[in-house]
Amino acid sequence: MLYHAYEMTHAAISPMRAAARVGREVMLNPLNPMASSYGSRAVSAALEMFINATRRYGKPEFGIESVLVDGEETPIEIEVVWEAPFARVLHFKRLSAAAAARNDPKVLMAAPMSGHYATLLRGTVRDMLPTHEVYITDWIDAREVPLAFGEFDLDDYTDYLVRMVESLSDEGERIAVMAVCQPGIPVMAAAALMSMERNPKRPASVILMGSPMDTARNPKQPNELAVKRPLGWFENNVVVMVPWPCRGFMRRVYPGFLQLSGFLAMNIDRHVDAHVHQFKNLVRGDGDSAEQHRVFYDEYLAVMDLSAAFYLQTIERVFQKRLMAKGEYLYRNTLLDTAAIDDVALMTVEGEKDDITGLGQTEAAHDMAPHLPAAMRKHYVAEGVGHYGVFNGSRWRKLVEPQVRDFILAQRVPG
């Protein structure tokens, strides 16, 4: 009933939101002689804050139209190159002579399936496009997947990754795979599975960034919350059924609005301050600052539902039992031997001030591949960088991206 109550509340507020939009337009209309007065600006700002607090945030666009490749402005065309019910792979195709003349390595970015859309990595993609052929996993909102397609769990996630890597390696070259945060465990599982089978299309390199590989090391608040309660509590309290008329009607999910509540609660003071500043910026007409706020929260507040099976298995296998860290991780009842990873280069990246994935959690992946030569390993800690700074923003561009770029290039292996 929780999901139904949420949808009914959203529908009930719709008339008020529509009225607020009309009121805001009246307050700002040039024909309104009081439009420039403090009172009108304050009312208009309050109405906008109400609209933004109650509207539904849809999936954002990547919005990457062009990048510079060797000094040449290069248009970007996004194409779907692989597709399944719960995900698809997008290729950011570079359309210029400069890009065509390069022989850049392919990299598959495994975007986190932890609530936000793959567009959260927009900046990561943009910064890597000048020197890489970039592909990204575009996960589908579980509420939009009909129940007829069945469940989706961690093993299905691993299957998807294996199939994606195989499809992108068709032209002969073993590709690089970059996991940002949550996908670290399934990416490692896929690499182990392909190494155990000596799959000729196994990745040439794997880069894990802020990934919870062993959550017992320097645990942070999300780790503590996951182990504080038994698995049954999560199933009974945060897993619900998708209501009609959504395409995923009756699918069991961990809904996006609950995830968003958790995101906001972790830094509630920061978000309250940001919205207070936004109100003040709107009143005084600081358009640039107000637009920066809108852009950030349009992305941050856009969330998707997760399949219940995937969510519950992640809680149990990754956070509560730490199966991969203990060498007990099962893939479809087969024990995964991560020690079989002996020629897939491994790089781990951590942020010194990461408050979500503590220092040491990602580095633990190196202990899982004891037979990997030292020349095929690298660990990098970005000083002064938090969780999101590991893969986005100015410090990612200046500190982390050059390290990742050089590692991928150095470990490049033809198929």
Sequence and secondary structure as in RCSB ss.txt:
>XXXX:A:sequence
MLYHAYEMTHAAISPMRAAARVGREVMLNPLNPMASSYGSRAVSAALEMFINATRRYGKPEFGIESVLVDGEETP
IEIEVVWEAPFARVLHFKRLSAAAAARNDPKVLMAAPMSGHYATLLRGTVRDMLPTHEVYITDWIDAREVPLAFG
EFDLDDYTDYLVRMVESLSDEGERIAVMAVCQPGIPVMAAAALMSMERNPKRPASVILMGSPMDTARNPKQPNEL
AVKRPLGWFENNVVVMVPWPCRGFMRRVYPGFLQLSGFLAMNIDRHVDAHVHQFKNLVRGDGDSAEQHRVFYDEY
LAVMDLSAAFYLQTIERVFQKRLMAKGEYLYRNTLLDTAAIDDVALMTVEGEKDDITGLGQTEAAHDMAPHLPAA
MRKHYVAEGVGHYGVFNGSRWRKLVEPQVRDFILAQRVPG
>XXXX:A:secstr
 HHHHHHHHHHHHHHHHHHHHHHHHHHH TT TTTTSHHHHHHHHHHHHHHHHHS          EEEETTEEEE
EEEEEEEEETTEEEEEEEE SHHHHH    EEEEE   SSB GGGGHHHHHHHTTTSEEEEEEE  GGGS GGG 
   HHHHHHHHHHHHHHHTTTSEE EEEEESTTHHHHHHHHHHHHHTT TT  SEEEEES  S TTSS  HHHHH
HHHS HHHHHHHT EE  TTSTTTT EEE HHHHHHHHHHHTHHHHHHHHHHHHHHHHHT HHHHHHHHHHHHHH
T B  EEHHHHHHIIIIIIIS TTTTT  EETTEE  GGG SSSEEEEEEETT SSS TTTTGGGGGG TTS GG
GEEEEEETT  TGGGTSSHHIIIIIHHHHHHHHHHT EE 
